[in-house]
Amino acid sequence: MIKGVIFDVDGVLLNSMPVWENLGELYLNRLGIEAEKGLGETLFTMSLEEGADYMISHYGLKMTPEEVIAGINREVRDFYEKRVPLKEGVRQYLNEFRERKIPMVIATTGDRSNAEAALKRLKVLSHFQGIFTCSEIGSGKNQPDIYYAAALQLDTDPKDTWVFEDALHAIKTAKRAGFCTVGVYDKANDRDLAQIWNTADIYLPEFKDFNIFWKRASE
């Protein structure tokens, strides 16, 4: 039974992971500097502060770490406001849920203003009854707090609430908390693909054939 739906944003609703993978390169290109191959992999394991220090020392930037971080944040904001697309097929799923009067909310580890800017531009923000962020809740998706808060907004029990996530740790957390889970494919999580497939109640390699999904989820 589906009485409510909780959607993650990055990697589920939005095809936004490429900007995070190439953020350092995009920022340097804006400064007129050609980034080395594999910079994204180098920065992936670093915090924002560590990444700023690395780029300052490695590329000889005459800037403070705070200035670099501010520039990177502007790059991210610009991407969400102007360029990030919905994943293919997402709009159909959102429309189908709305037509069936299934309430939807967002639970994201990302920034609220970025999510709102992108979803408003893409004309789907009005589909959702609310947005919950990990920073506002005070815990990440290794804890179920954000899902419980979202379910309260939906006024649904976890067992009747479906959580769409692309990351393995988030799927595990939601499932342990009693929610039904949908694993959504995103290239950024290729290394965990087998576990995602085996953990999620339903796995979606793409947003396609809503009626098939609906039938499986309603069984």
Secondary structure as the mmCIF struct_conf table of DSSP 4:
data_model
#
loop_
_struct_conf.conf_type_id
_struct_conf.id
_struct_conf.beg_label_comp_id
_struct_conf.beg_label_asym_id
_struct_conf.beg_label_seq_id
_struct_conf.end_label_comp_id
_struct_conf.end_label_asym_id
_struct_conf.end_label_seq_id
BEND BEND1 LYS A 3 LYS A 3
STRN STRN1 GLY A 4 PHE A 7
TURN_TY1_P TURN_TY1_P1 VAL A 9 VAL A 9
STRN STRN2 ASP A 10 ASP A 10
TURN_TY1_P TURN_TY1_P2 GLY A 11 LEU A 13
STRN STRN3 LEU A 14 LEU A 14
HELX_RH_AL_P HELX_RH_AL_P1 MET A 17 GLU A 21
TURN_TY1_P TURN_TY1_P3 ASN A 22 ASN A 22
HELX_RH_AL_P HELX_RH_AL_P2 LEU A 23 ARG A 30
TURN_TY1_P TURN_TY1_P4 LEU A 31 GLY A 32
HELX_LH_PP_P HELX_LH_PP_P1 GLU A 34 GLU A 36
TURN_TY1_P TURN_TY1_P5 LYS A 37 GLY A 38
HELX_RH_AL_P HELX_RH_AL_P3 LEU A 39 PHE A 44
TURN_TY1_P TURN_TY1_P6 THR A 45 THR A 45
BEND BEND2 MET A 46 MET A 46
HELX_RH_AL_P HELX_RH_AL_P4 LEU A 48 TYR A 59
TURN_TY1_P TURN_TY1_P7 GLY A 60 GLY A 60
BEND BEND3 MET A 63 MET A 63
HELX_RH_AL_P HELX_RH_AL_P5 PRO A 65 LYS A 82
TURN_TY1_P TURN_TY1_P8 ARG A 83 ARG A 83
HELX_LH_PP_P HELX_LH_PP_P2 VAL A 84 PRO A 85
STRN STRN4 LEU A 86 LEU A 86
HELX_LH_PP_P HELX_LH_PP_P3 LYS A 87 LYS A 87
TURN_TY1_P TURN_TY1_P9 GLU A 88 GLY A 89
HELX_RH_AL_P HELX_RH_AL_P6 VAL A 90 GLU A 99
TURN_TY1_P TURN_TY1_P10 ARG A 100 LYS A 101
STRN STRN5 MET A 104 THR A 108
BEND BEND4 THR A 109 GLY A 110
HELX_RH_AL_P HELX_RH_AL_P7 ARG A 112 ARG A 121
TURN_TY1_P TURN_TY1_P11 LEU A 122 LYS A 123
HELX_RH_3T_P HELX_RH_3T_P1 LEU A 125 HIS A 127
BEND BEND5 GLN A 129 GLN A 129
STRN STRN6 ILE A 131 THR A 133
HELX_RH_AL_P HELX_RH_AL_P8 CYS A 134 ILE A 137
TURN_TY1_P TURN_TY1_P12 GLY A 138 GLY A 138
BEND BEND6 SER A 139 SER A 139
TURN_TY1_P TURN_TY1_P13 LYS A 141 ASN A 142
BEND BEND7 GLN A 143 PRO A 144
HELX_RH_AL_P HELX_RH_AL_P9 ASP A 145 LEU A 154
TURN_TY1_P TURN_TY1_P14 ASP A 155 ASP A 155
HELX_RH_3T_P HELX_RH_3T_P2 PRO A 158 ASP A 160
STRN STRN7 THR A 161 GLU A 165
BEND BEND8 ASP A 166 ALA A 167
HELX_RH_AL_P HELX_RH_AL_P10 LEU A 168 ARG A 176
TURN_TY1_P TURN_TY1_P15 ALA A 177 GLY A 178
STRN STRN8 CYS A 180 VAL A 184
HELX_RH_3T_P HELX_RH_3T_P3 LYS A 187 ASP A 192
HELX_RH_AL_P HELX_RH_AL_P11 LEU A 193 THR A 199
BEND BEND9 ALA A 200 ASP A 201
STRN STRN9 ILE A 202 LEU A 204
BEND BEND10 PRO A 205 PHE A 207
HELX_RH_AL_P HELX_RH_AL_P12 PHE A 210 SER A 218
#
